[in-house]
Structure formats: C-alpha cells, structure tokens
Amino acid sequence: MVTLLMDGRDAEAVSARSAGEDLFLPVADLERATGWALKPEGLCQGEVCVPVPAAKRSEWLRDDAANLAAFWRHLGRPVLHDERGETWVFGGGAQERGQHLRNLEAPDFALPDLSGRMHRLSDYRGKRVFLVTWASW
C-alpha cells in the first residue's frame, strides 16, 4: 500500500507500485484516488483531457497501470516521495500556488488528530489557527 497526498484531497491509501521516481496506480483505481481517469482521449479530469504523448506511452502506461508521477511532472507540478516510496506527495501547479499567495490564503488540507478524527483547515476559516509541524530529518 502507498499513501497519496494530493492538493485538495484527503490522504488516500492505494494499491500501487513504486519504481524509483515512478508510481504506477492500477487504472481501475486511478479516478477514485486522484480524480483523473484514463479515457481514449488521454488522462481526463471532468471535461479536461491531457493526451498521452506517443513518445511517452510506454513510460506512462504499463500492465493496466498509469504512471501518476510521470504524468504529474508532465503537467509541471511537483512530486515528492519518501525514501522507501511508501508516501507520495503530489502538489498543485505554479498557477494554483500563485493564486494562494495572491489571496494570502493557505491551501486547504485534512489531517487526523490523535483520536483519528479528520480536521480540514477550511473548517477553521475566520478563526485563529496555530499549526505546528515536525520532521525527523
């Protein structure tokens, strides 16, 4: 199992395989986990479709799985993962980040508290929020 963290979506545990800088999600799980679906037109989210370039077809699609990391980088969006490839972060594009900066509004995210109850930052809009982060590195 791999944990996906995507801008604007709750954390999702998915069956996927990590291979270096690539992350292959089964096509059957792609839309549920990411909002993107493989269609004849390419990878689509609603009415927006990104054609799969012929030169990248073998890199993006293998064994009924889509390489989400390669696709995300093609869109010009950041992709990060931990050393073991168990947790992947798919960030928003520069235009989205720029919009947040213009608004001076932090992007929404959801995290569980110690009892497992989910909290979204947007639930606290208009209130003072103190965020504390920590990392082991």
C-alpha positions, 0 to 999 in steps of 0.5 A: 500500500502507498499513501497519496497526498494530493492538493485538495484531497484527503490522504488516500491509501492505494494499491500501487507500485513504486519504481524509483521516481515512478508510481504506477496506480492500477487504472481501475483505481486511478479516478477514485484516488486522484480524480483523473481517469484514463479515457481514449482521449488521454488522462481526463479530469471532468471535461479536461483531457491531457493526451498521452504523448506517443513518445511517452506511452510506454513510460506512462502506461504499463500492465493496466497501470498509469504512471501518476508521477510521470504524468504529474511532472508532465503537467509541471507540478511537483512530486515528492516521495519518501525514501522507501516510496511508501508516501507520495506527495503530489502538489498543485501547479505554479498557477494554483500556488500563485493564486494562494499567495495572491489571496494570502490564503493557505491551501486547504488540507485534512489531517487526523488528530490523535483520536483519528478524527479528520480536521480540514483547515477550511473548517477553521476559516475566520478563526485563529489557527496555530499549526505546528509541524515536525520532521525527523530529518 
